[in-house]
Amino acid sequence: MSRYVLSTCAALAILFPSLQAGLPRPVTVRSLVEGALANNAELKSLEAEVDAAIGQRAQAGYFKNPEVSLEFGGREVRDSENLLQGNGTTLRVAVMQTFEFPGKGTLRKAIANKNLEIAALGLEQFRLALAGQVRLLAYQHVAAEEETRVAESIYRLSRDVSAEPAGQPELGARQKLEIQLVQAGMVELAERIKSASLRSEETRMRLNALVGRPQAHPLLIADPLRPPSVSMDPASLVLAAQQHNLLLKIRRVELERSAREVTAARLDIAPDFSIGPFFSRDVAGDIEQNFGGAVSASVPLWDWNLGNIQSAKARRSAAEALRVKGERDAEAQILTLLKAGELTRRQLDMMPAGLLDRLQEGSGIAEAQFRSGAIGAQLYIDSQSAYLDSLRISHAAILDAWRIFLDIGLLSGVEVDQLPQRKSLP
């Protein structure tokens, strides 16, 4: 007997992987977030923009290349009576190195540094937004999958209880009406199944696109749908948003960059100098050779760059206004989200504990009672509708709680895993 049991277990162990081969492999929400941060195409494009800003910063630190000029031609020498005295060649070679007016290169590098900082902050902002979007889509997929499963289960129950038994005496008028009521309820169930299935399919495809997987890839999320467990202080969150909000940081860096652009526009009229040696050789009977140095510079005579200075000042004023607006908006959004989170938490707390489990159990009881004739069709339909409606509203409240929580993390400029009040996050 023991040998038979062992051989049976061995056969099951061999067959089990093949039986599971057609099923999608369960994934966690965290693994989906990690996959998106590693493979998302738009994120890679933003990383390339940061690399481009690094290249521009490196380029801003280089000197201009020297300019080499070469002149060669024929030469004639004539006297005052235009008599040819001799002919030959003329040659001139000069090497000129341009040196910018002091401060121009420093300002150019400072502006490039600010562009790099803005690109890096934009990349980090997109990372936070992408992680939150993937988390929310994952929980929306879990909710849609569960609603589809429950609606299909109730639909099968309603189809079974509304089927007229074959070979039985003809039903009475009351029984026929009750069966018709149940069948009418199946129409609404079919609509619910379609809506939930479409939401499930839409979230699956959007997640596959964000994670960088083929659209046909199946998705099975192992994490249950539960609300985030957090307790946050409004004052500390407003302070965190003012200090760490990435959009506010971008606004501040843009203001610093625009101030440097004003200074650069004013300094742009200062002359740059080109300095270098030259050599010339003239051959026309006699040989004449010259060595020396040359200096050239632009003279700001007509163009004082007033238009560019005015434009730079306007951009600085706009950057200052956007910074002030961003600070006010961040505070208002944080307070609004905290109030919405408080109301959502209150809504969830007002739901009786274990209600969904009892409604699920009541759904089965209603099916048995309807079959026995103890209850009518209306009570059966009401019990099933109460279960579906409560499940949908509960899921909507949990998703609202996650949406608020993720938005607060985005406004605070930190990963939700790093929020100090966080207790658990899958």
DAKA-V714273 format. One record per residue. RES is the residue in one small letter. PHI is phi in radians with two decimals (999 if undefined). PSI is psi in whole degrees, 0 to 359 (999 if undefined). Layout:
res:phi:psi
RES:PHI:PSI
RES:PHI:PSI
This chain:
res:phi:psi
m:999:317
s:-1.11:323
r:-1.12:322
y:-1.14:318
v:-1.10:317
l:-1.13:318
s:-1.14:323
t:-1.13:316
c:-1.11:320
a:-1.11:319
a:-1.13:319
l:-1.13:323
a:-1.13:326
i:-1.29:320
l:-1.37:335
f:-1.03:313
p:-1.06:323
s:-1.20:326
l:-1.20:329
q:-1.52:353
a:-1.08:328
g:-1.45:355
l:-1.68:143
p:-1.17:147
r:-1.40:129
p:-1.11:142
v:-2.23:156
t:-1.68:163
v:-1.11:321
r:-1.07:318
s:-1.15:326
l:-1.14:319
v:-1.11:315
e:-1.10:320
g:-1.12:321
a:-1.16:318
l:-1.18:339
a:-1.62:332
n:-2.17:355
n:-1.10:131
a:-1.20:318
e:-1.15:324
l:-1.10:319
k:-1.12:325
s:-1.16:323
l:-1.21:324
e:-1.10:323
a:-1.15:325
e:-1.15:323
v:-1.12:317
d:-1.06:322
a:-1.12:320
a:-1.16:326
i:-1.13:318
g:-1.10:319
q:-1.14:324
r:-1.16:319
a:-1.11:319
q:-1.14:327
a:-1.15:341
g:-1.59:358
y:-1.51:148
f:-1.30:157
k:-1.23:147
n:-1.18:147
p:-1.20:153
e:-1.86:130
v:-1.93:126
s:-2.03:141
l:-2.33:124
e:-2.10:132
f:-2.55:136
g:-2.99:184
g:-1.51:158
r:-2.42:133
e:-2.19:143
v:-2.12:124
r:-2.20:153
d:-1.53:190
s:-1.18:339
e:-1.70:16
n:1.14:29
l:-1.59:132
l:-1.15:123
q:-1.71:335
g:3.03:159
n:-2.44:162
g:3.13:223
t:-2.27:160
t:-2.26:139
l:-2.41:136
r:-2.47:130
v:-2.24:133
a:-2.44:143
v:-2.13:119
m:-2.11:129
q:-1.92:127
t:-1.52:131
f:-2.08:124
e:-1.27:155
f:-1.03:138
p:-0.93:130
g:1.85:334
k:-1.13:312
g:-1.14:321
t:-1.09:317
l:-1.17:320
r:-1.09:318
k:-1.18:323
a:-1.13:319
i:-1.15:320
a:-1.12:323
n:-1.08:318
k:-1.17:322
n:-1.08:320
l:-1.13:319
e:-1.13:319
i:-1.12:317
a:-1.11:319
a:-1.17:320
l:-1.16:321
g:-1.09:321
l:-1.11:316
e:-1.15:322
q:-1.08:318
f:-1.15:323
r:-1.02:313
l:-1.10:315
a:-1.12:320
l:-1.14:316
a:-1.07:317
g:-1.15:321
q:-1.12:318
v:-1.15:317
r:-1.05:313
l:-1.14:317
l:-1.09:322
a:-1.10:315
y:-1.21:326
q:-1.11:323
h:-1.15:318
v:-1.06:315
a:-1.11:316
a:-1.14:320
e:-1.10:317
e:-1.19:319
e:-1.13:322
t:-1.12:315
r:-1.10:316
v:-1.17:317
a:-1.11:319
e:-1.17:324
s:-1.11:315
i:-1.18:324
y:-1.07:317
r:-1.11:320
l:-1.08:313
s:-1.13:324
r:-1.14:321
d:-1.22:317
v:-1.31:340
s:-1.64:357
a:-1.34:128
e:-1.25:126
p:-1.11:132
a:-1.32:145
g:1.34:7
q:-1.77:158
p:-0.99:153
e:-1.05:137
l:-1.24:153
g:-1.34:173
a:-1.09:319
r:-1.13:316
q:-1.13:320
k:-1.11:318
l:-1.10:320
e:-1.15:320
i:-1.12:321
q:-1.14:324
l:-1.11:317
v:-1.11:318
q:-1.14:325
a:-1.14:323
g:-1.13:334
m:-1.15:335
v:-1.13:314
e:-1.15:323
l:-1.08:319
a:-1.08:321
e:-1.16:321
r:-1.15:319
i:-1.08:316
k:-1.10:314
s:-1.11:314
a:-1.16:322
s:-1.15:320
l:-1.13:319
r:-1.13:321
s:-1.10:316
e:-1.20:320
e:-1.12:313
t:-1.13:324
r:-1.10:313
m:-1.18:322
r:-1.15:321
l:-1.15:317
n:-1.05:321
a:-1.16:319
l:-1.22:325
v:-1.44:345
g:1.47:35
r:-1.97:161
p:-1.05:148
q:-1.11:331
a:-1.39:357
h:-1.16:127
p:-1.24:161
l:-2.41:126
l:-2.36:112
i:-1.68:129
a:-1.45:337
d:-1.27:138
p:-1.33:164
l:-1.59:105
r:-2.33:150
p:-1.26:152
p:-1.18:143
s:-1.78:101
v:-2.42:157
s:-2.53:106
m:-2.05:144
d:-1.64:126
p:-1.00:317
a:-1.11:316
s:-1.18:326
l:-1.24:320
v:-1.09:318
l:-1.11:318
a:-1.11:320
a:-1.14:321
q:-1.17:328
q:-1.61:324
h:-2.05:354
n:-1.04:124
l:-1.20:325
l:-1.14:322
l:-1.16:321
k:-1.07:320
i:-1.10:317
r:-1.07:319
r:-1.18:319
v:-1.17:322
e:-1.08:322
l:-1.14:317
e:-1.12:320
r:-1.13:317
s:-1.13:326
a:-1.13:321
r:-1.21:328
e:-1.18:325
v:-1.10:313
t:-1.08:320
a:-1.13:323
a:-1.15:322
r:-1.20:324
l:-1.42:350
d:-1.13:334
i:-1.38:347
a:-1.14:139
p:-1.27:142
d:-1.63:149
f:-1.96:138
s:-2.01:122
i:-2.25:141
g:3.11:167
p:-1.47:161
f:-2.45:159
f:-2.47:135
s:-2.33:148
r:-2.46:123
d:-2.08:128
v:-2.16:113
a:-2.65:70
g:1.50:292
d:-1.52:160
i:-1.98:125
e:-2.13:124
q:-2.16:140
n:-2.31:136
f:-2.17:145
g:3.11:191
g:-2.14:153
a:-2.22:144
v:-2.30:131
s:-2.33:150
a:-2.70:150
s:-1.42:148
v:-2.01:117
p:-1.30:85
l:-1.70:310
w:-1.90:319
d:-1.64:111
w:-1.84:14
n:1.04:30
l:-1.15:323
g:-1.13:316
n:-1.16:325
i:-1.12:317
q:-1.09:317
s:-1.11:318
a:-1.11:321
k:-1.12:320
a:-1.12:319
r:-1.13:325
r:-1.14:318
s:-1.11:319
a:-1.13:320
a:-1.13:321
e:-1.13:318
a:-1.12:319
l:-1.17:326
r:-1.14:315
v:-1.10:315
k:-1.08:319
g:-1.09:320
e:-1.13:317
r:-1.17:318
d:-1.13:320
a:-1.09:317
e:-1.13:316
a:-1.13:320
q:-1.16:319
i:-1.08:313
l:-1.13:321
t:-1.12:317
l:-1.15:321
l:-1.11:320
k:-1.16:317
a:-1.10:321
g:-1.13:321
e:-1.11:317
l:-1.19:322
t:-1.16:318
r:-1.08:320
r:-1.12:319
q:-1.05:316
l:-1.16:323
d:-1.21:333
m:-1.31:344
m:-1.30:128
p:-0.99:139
a:-1.13:135
g:1.26:15
l:-1.13:317
l:-1.11:322
d:-1.12:319
r:-1.21:323
l:-1.19:325
q:-1.13:317
e:-1.14:320
g:-1.13:330
s:-1.08:318
g:-1.20:322
i:-1.13:318
a:-1.08:322
e:-1.11:316
a:-1.18:320
q:-1.18:324
f:-1.19:321
r:-1.08:322
s:-1.41:350
g:1.51:8
a:-1.28:332
i:-2.24:160
g:-1.59:179
a:-1.14:324
q:-1.13:317
l:-1.15:322
y:-1.09:312
i:-1.13:319
d:-1.10:321
s:-1.16:320
q:-1.22:319
s:-1.14:322
a:-1.08:320
y:-1.13:312
l:-1.14:317
d:-1.14:317
s:-1.12:320
l:-1.12:316
r:-1.13:315
i:-1.16:320
s:-1.09:316
h:-1.10:319
a:-1.09:320
a:-1.17:319
i:-1.14:318
l:-1.14:323
d:-1.08:318
a:-1.08:319
w:-1.18:320
r:-1.08:316
i:-1.13:316
f:-1.07:316
l:-1.20:323
d:-1.14:322
i:-1.12:318
g:-1.08:321
l:-1.16:319
l:-1.21:330
s:-1.36:345
g:1.35:21
v:-2.34:160
e:-1.12:144
v:-1.11:336
d:-1.13:338
q:-1.76:2
l:-1.12:130
p:-1.13:335
q:-1.54:357
r:-1.17:138
k:-1.89:318
s:-2.68:141
l:-2.66:121
p:-1.26:999
